[in-house]
Amino acid sequence: MDDGLGPVMPDAIFTALDPFSINRSFMSVLPIKNCLDPVLRKKCDLIQNINQNLVDLSADMIETMYNARGVGLAANQVGVSSRLIIVDLGFDGEKHDPLIIVNPVITASEEEVLGQEGCLSIPEVFADVKRFKRVEVKGVDLDGKDIRLEADDFLARAFQHEMDHLEGKLFWDMLGKVKRDMLKRKFKKILKEAQE
């Protein structure tokens, strides 16, 4: 299946893997879709071709994630229904370290823990969600090379959260109906106040 993103330009691949060498004047902050947008409820398509448009989208997603002070972002959060995520491996350090993963999958997991989550698509709403404490994630980078990463604690949670987006799931789907409905009402109230 052709994803319609066009051919790969050779020089762009290296740049996307080192987003801080990019001329930032060409990067865009994209609008983040909120949880009411249907794109966030659709299972994302596998990416068949890594090309310049995907490289550009990745760079824009990195810029968007940092602008929103996030540590992860899935492509459908910016309206693109493709299996692409960005997670900042340096979230707790002095330097950002964004990792771009195409077609990510969790291949191993262990030990569930409860921890607080929020979402750039559901601003100002947080809840305790049960996730695996450790995960192994596999996918490919923008050069088409295999990636295998073991993550634990907060990073494991971030990978699971972003990969849920690719399945059309939001973090509050992991909660009971009463808690979920309460958070939905809170979000709608926040949205209404922002529009006034």
N, C-alpha and C positions, 0 to 999 in steps of 0.2 A: 504494500500500500504506500503510495506517495503521500507524504504529509504536506506537500505543497510549499515547503519552505525553501526550495531552490538548492543549487549546488554549493559545495563547501569551497571557501576561499582559503588557501593554505596558510597565509600569514595570520589569519584571524584566530586560528585555533590556539596558538601560543598566547596570544593576547588575552583570550577569554580565561585561560587557566591562571593568568596573573592579572587580575582585574585592576590592580593598582598601577599597572603600567599603561592602562588604557587612557587615551585622551578623554577625560571625563566630560568634556563639552559635547561629546557625541552620545553620551549615555542619557537615558531618560528615566525619570521617576514615573512609574506607571500607576494608574489608579488601582487600588486594592478593592476587589469585589467584597461586598458584605454578605453575611450568611443567608440573606434572603434571595440572592442571585441564583438562578437555576444551574449555572455552570458549576457551582460548588456541590451539587447533588448528582452530578453525572460522573460515571466512571471514565477516567481519562484514557486516551488512546495510546498504544505503544508507539514510540518514536522509531520510524523505520530508517530515516536518513538524518545524519548529523551534517548540517550545512550552515551557511552564513547567517540565515535568519534565526536559527537556533542559538548560534553563538551570540548574536545581537540580543536576543531575548534573554539569555543567561546574564549578560552584562547589565541589562536593564533591570532584571530581577534582583541582582546584587545591590544595585543602586537603590532600588525601591525598598528592599529589606532594611538596609542601613538607615535610610531616610525615616522609616517607620519605627526604628529602634527595635527591630525584630532579630531573632536568631535563626529563623528558618522561613522559607517561602516555597509554596508549590505553584506550578505554572497556572493551574486553574484559578488561583487566587488573583491573578492578573488577567483572567478571562481567556486563557489558552488551555484547551482541554487535551494536554499532552503530558506524558509521564516524565516530568522533569522536576527536580527539587534542588534547592540550595539550602545548606545548613552551615552556619558559622562555627567551625571547629575551635575558633579562638574567642568564643563568647565571653570567657571568664578571664582573659588575659589582656595585655595592653595592645595587642595587634590583632586585627581581624584576620581570619583564615577561612574564607568561604570555600566550600566543597560543592561542586556541581555534579549531580548524579543523574544520568539518563537511564530510564527504565529500572529504577531501584526495586529490589525485593529484599525482604527479611528472610534469611535462610536458617537462622537459629535464634533462639531466645530462651531466657531462663529467669526465674524468680520474679513474681509480681510485687510491685510496691505502689503505694498511694502517693501522689504528689500533685501540687497545684499546676494548673495549666491555664493559659489564656490563648488568644488567637487574634492575629491582625485582622481577620475577617469578622470578628465579634469583639470589637474594642470595648475595654472597660468591664468585661465580664470574665470571671475566673471561677474555677471549681477544682476540687480534688478529684483526680481521675486515676484509675488503676491501670498501670502499664508494666511491661517487662522491665526489669532493672538492667539487664544486659541483652544486647542484640548483635547479630552479625548481619551486615548489610552488603549486598552485592549489586553491581550495576556497571555502567561504563562511563568514562569521562568524555569530554568533547573531542578527544583524539580517537575515540572508539576503543580505547584500552580498558581492559577489565579493572574494576575497582573492587576490593574486598576490605571491609572496615569493621572492627569490633568497637562497639561503643557501650558505655555504661552510664548509669545515673541520669543526669540531665540531658546529655547528648543522646542517649538511648531514647529518652522520652521525646526529644525533638525529632529524631528520625521517624519514630512511630507516628507522631502527630502529623508530620508533613506527608507521610505515605498514606495515612488515612484520607487526607484530602484527595489523593489520586484515585481513591476508591469511592469518592463522593460522600465521605463521612466527615462530620464535625466532632470536636471533642465532647460536646454535650450529648452526643448519641450514645456515649459510653455510660451515661448516668441513668438513674431511674426516672420514670415519667414525671413524678411530682417535682423533682429537682430540675429536670430539663425544662418543664413548662414554666417554672419560676424564673429561670435564667432567660428564657425566650421573652417573657413579659418584661423583664428588666432591660433587655436589649432594645425591645420596641419602644420602651419609654425613653431610653437614651437617644435613640434615633429620632423620635418625635421632638424631644427637647432641642436637638441639634438643628432641626429644620425650622424651628420657631425663630 
